[in-house]
Amino acid sequence: MKRKTSHSETMQNSEIEEILFGGIDLSRIEEIHKNSTQKKLKKNQIIFLEGTRPLGVYSITSGRIKIYKTGVEGKDQIIQILKSGDLMGYRAMLSEEQYPVSAETLEETTLCFIPKKDFIGAMSSNSDLTKEVIKSLSKDLTNMADSITVLAQKPVRERLAGALMVLIDTYDIDESKGVSNGINLTREDLANMVGTATETLIRLLHDFKYEQLIETQGRKILIKNKEKLKKVANLI
């Protein structure tokens, strides 16, 4: 495997197929392989900024990334947290628009970057990939509409419980594995995800601990009672 720099290396064919496309057999996989690069990023590194123009798409090989939008007063609103296996940046690329959001690593992360022309070429020659992208776009639109409704109508307590339910999947939480398997997110980032002040978030987390919904160790959050948390989120 030929290395371009110490932070970037060409992905092997099988790695790209598994990480990016979930095993879809692409007729032009060799072309994608030729120009795809793997990038290793440290925690809190910016991947792209709102208002810049996409040059390709990213697939997350390992790690987690926050997608956020900056408000008029400079306060960030976290839209989504992505994890290993997620594809990022293709919506803006396909619409030929600037990124409407920014992306930053939450921990050490490895990304696979696929140039625009190679991704478009793969879509043109592979109907399965095109269907998967359309399905993902539709799902994202539904999730966005749901998120807007939640932020506009639900009280902060329900929003926090709902955010924790989402993060259970993002962090692959298993209640039997203890705090080491907990949600590792700063209070500021979690507050930005919920759409509230950090002080309010800390108070609500204290309430959740008292109600034995969660435990904390440092900034890690352990889910103690997922079913009860779901009820608080008004998801049942």
N, C-alpha and C positions, 0 to 999 in steps of 0.2 A: 504494500500500500504506500503510495507516494505522498509524502508530507509536504505541504506548501509552506506552512509556518508552524511555530510551536503551539499556536492556538487554533489551527485549522487543519483538518485532514480530510481527504476524500473518503466518502462513505463507500463501503462495499455494496454490491448490487443487492444481496439478500437483506442487508441491514436497512437500506432505503425502503425496499418493498414491505418489510415487516413494520417498520416504524411509521412510515408515512401513509401507506395505503392499506394497512391491515391485511396483507396477503393478496390484494387484487393483482392479477397477472397483467402487467402493462407491456404492450407491444414495443414501446419506446423506452423501456427501463434503462437500456444501455446509454441512451442519450442523456437521461437524467443523471445517471451515475457519473458520467464524464465531467459534468460541471457542478455537481452538488458538493458542498463542503460542510464539514462538521466544525462547530465553534464551541469552545468551552468558555463560559462566562462566570465571573465571580458574583457573589451576592450584591444586590443593589446596583447592578449595571443596567444602563438604559439600552434597550434593543432598537426601538424606534420611537420617535416623538410625534405627537399630534401635529398635523400640518405638513409633514414631510411626505414625499412620494415613494410608494413601494416599488422595489426593484425585483421582488420575488416573494416566495412564501417560506415560512419557517415551520418545521415539525419539531416538537419537543421530545428529545431522546430521554432526558432525565431532568429532574428538578421541577420547580414551580415558578410561574410568572404571573404578575398582576397586570391586568389591563385596566387603565384608568383614564378619566377625563378631568381636566383641570377647569374649575369654575372661574367666573369673572373676578372673584376675590382671591384667586390663587389656591383655593382649597381643592384637594383631589377627591374625586368620587370613584371608588373602585367598582368597575362594571362586572368584572369576572376574574376568577383565578383559574389559570390553566395548568395542566399537569402533563406528565409523560404520556405520549401518544396523541396529544392534541395538535391540530393544525392551526396556524396563526398567520394573519395578514392577507389571506386570499380574497376576502370580501372587497377591501379597498383596491387590491390589484386588479380584480376582474372588472370592477366598475370604473377603473382608470381614474380614481379620485385620490386625494391626499388621505393619509391616515386620519380618521376622526378621533382616535384615541392614542394613548402612549402605552408602551410595554416596558416593564422593568422586572428583573429577576428578584425573587424573594429568597433564594438560596443558590448555591452553586448549581449551575444549569448547563446542559449540553444541548445544542440546537443543530438541526440539519437545515441548511439554507439551499433552496432550489430556485434558480433564476427564473424569471417570468416566462421567457420564451420556451424553456423546457417544460414548465408546468402546463402552459397553454397547449404546447404540442402534444403532451401526454393526454390532455383532455380531448383534443381533437381526434386522436386516434383510438381512444378507449372509452366506450360508452358507459362501462361500469363506473369508472372514475367520475365521469360527468354526472351520473345519477347520484353518486355519493356526495358530490359537492353541492348539487341542487338540494338534496335532502338536508344537508348540514345548514345551508343558507336559510331554508324554511324553518328549521328548528331554532336557529338563532333569532329569527324574527319573532317567533312565538315567545321565546324566553325573554326577549327584550320587552315585548308588550306586557308580559307578566311582571317583570321587574318594575316597570313604570307604574303599574297598578298597585303593586305592593308598597312602593315608596310613597305613593300619593295617598293611599287609603289606610294602611295598617299602622297601628301605634308602634312605637319604638321597641317595646318589649316583644311583640310578635315578629318584628323585622329581625331582631337579634336572634331569636330562636330559629327563624327561617334560614338566616345566614349560617348558623351553626349546623343545621341539617345539610345544607349544600356542602359545607366544608368537611363533613363526615365522609362524603364521597371523594372530595378533592384530596384529602389526606389519608384515604383508605383506612379510616378509623375502625378498629375492632375493639368493642368495649371490654373484651377479656384480656387484652394485651397490656393494659396499664398506661401510665402517663407517658411512657417513652413512645407510645403510639398516638400521642395527642396532637391537637391542632397547634402548630407552631407559627403564630402570627402576632405581630406587634399589636398593642391595643389601639394605636393610631390607625394602622391599616384596617383593623377590624371595624373601628368606628367609621372609617371612610367607606367601607363596604356596606355598613348598615345605614349610613346617612345620618349620623348623629355626632354630638360632641364626645370627645374622649372621656370627659368626666362622667357624662351620662352612661356611657358604655361600662365604665369601671363599676359604677353603682349597680347597674343591672346584672353584671357578672357576679357581684357579691350576693345579690338576691338569688340568682340561680344556684349559687353554691349553698346558700341557706336552705333552699328547696330541694337540695340533693339532686339537681339536674346535671351538675358538672362538678369537677374538682380542678384545681390549678396547681401547677408546680412551676414557679417562675412565670414565664409568659405562656407556657404550654397549657392547653385546655383539654381535659379528659372528659369525655361524655359518659355520664353514669347511667342515665335513664333516657334512651333515645325515644321510646314511645311517649313518655310524658312530655319530652321536649317538642315532639311533633304536635301534641295537643296544644301546647303553649303557642306554637307557630300557627295554630288554627288550620292545620293541614289534614285533620281527620274529620 
